[in-house]
Amino acid sequence: MLIGVIADDFTGGSDIANTLARGLPPEGGLRCAQYPGVPQEPAARDIDAGIISLKSRSIPTKDAVTQSLAALDWLLAQGCEQIVFKYCSTFDSTDDGNIGPVAEALAQRLGAKGVTVCPAFPAAGRTVYRGHLFVGDRLLSESGMQHHPLTPMRDPDLRRVLSRQTRATIGLVDWPVVAQGAPALRAALDAAAGRDETFLVIDAIRDADLAEIGAALDGAALVTGGSGIAMGLPRNFIRAGRMAGGRVDFASAEGPGAILAGSCSGATRGQVEHHAARHPAMAIDVAAVMEGRLRASDLHDFIAEHRDAAPLVYSSGSPDEVTALQTRYGRERVAECLDALFAGAARALVEDGWHRIVVAGGETSGAVAQAVTTAFGCRAMRIGPEIDPGVPVLDLGSVDAPLLLALKSGNFGSPDFFEKALRMMGGAA
């Protein structure tokens, strides 16, 4: 294992694993495994890149730093020469953290300067220009992310956001330099390190920019960014003869499939509406969950009743609805109860022999992945084919005992994503 990734949530881990597994033509990608938390045992010898998925995005900053450093220690023990700290392409964080403090702790441990900060993912509409983050044609602060229930993003200036989270110096490489290609970028990175700048925000508005940035990062001990930052990293190792490239074989799974959606993003609400118009769907009454009148067993029973019809269970309220529930019951308590609800339902489905589960929402995906891997006795998820940009199939099983997951970030995926994911898991293109 030569590339190690520390992801601050599970869907983000799947996203960057997909990028590393795909790579760039003609070299292709790497053999990747995603781990739910820091493993207790060594990695398999055939893994090129290991992705540790934490739930550290919105936990206390001290805990996020501690968990991330533990992940770093394990990855270094596996032989990793390049570490990537992966966060969301919408830079989900608060003014206190956790992106800045975790990145600073990793940089200090590795003795790294001129560390790249680039959440751009043009294929999903995330671009960075003059150090400002855009979602489509809108600044981050006007994209809907300003209403996020856990990490509202009200400032699109990445340098300004980081300056409130860390005491480290922060520079900028703007797009005219990026457009000159890898040599100019390498010179800018070296100059930043010479000025003792810890972080360097880098503009990127095209996939071609990310490929050039990746080339310039050959040999960098630490990289931070969204999944797009990893696009060009495999090529460096493959061209140097350090990795062979290629993808792991993918085995489809037959049998029923289910969808669990716990995201309140606009994209997920649209996907829920699309799927519910064609398949059985159960809307979760959050008040009933908080008062103990709706349990994981009720979700399992609804799904089992419609096992051959791609049933959907969802909790995807509008921003106003979410705010009202958080005010009534408490933000952390609502999140904990819903995570436990979805995790319990997923665990019951796996124990009941279900082989295909699609999950929407970062926090929900983390809870489900931890529950499912524990129930299935699996600690490493192999990366399968891409469903939509940033979302691969995750293979937890074997030919004799298949189990496939798709963990989708709230804002990712086409309107028919749920149907598409189940078809691909079942072997259909």
Secondary structure, DSSP 4 states (H G I P E B T S, - for coil): --EEEEESSHHHHHHHHHHHHH-BTTTB---EEEEESS-SSPPPTT-SEEEEE---SSS-HHHHHHHHHHHHHHHHHTT-SEEEEE--TT---BTTBSHHHHHHHHHHHHT--SEEEE--BGGGTEEEETTEEEETTEEGGGTTGGG-SSS-----BHHHHHHTT-SS-EEEE-HHHHTT-HHHHHHHHHHHHHTT-SEEEE-B-SHHHHHHHHHHTTT-SEEEESGGGGTTHHHHHHHTTS------------S-EEEEE---SHHHHHHHHHHHTTS-EEE--HHHHHTTSS-HHHHHHHHHHTTTS--EEE----HHHHHHHHHHH-HHHHHHHHHHHHHHHHHHHHHTT--EEEEESHHHHHHHHHHHHHHHT---EEEEEEEETTEEEEE-S-SSS--EEEEE-TT-S-TTHHHHHHHHHTT--
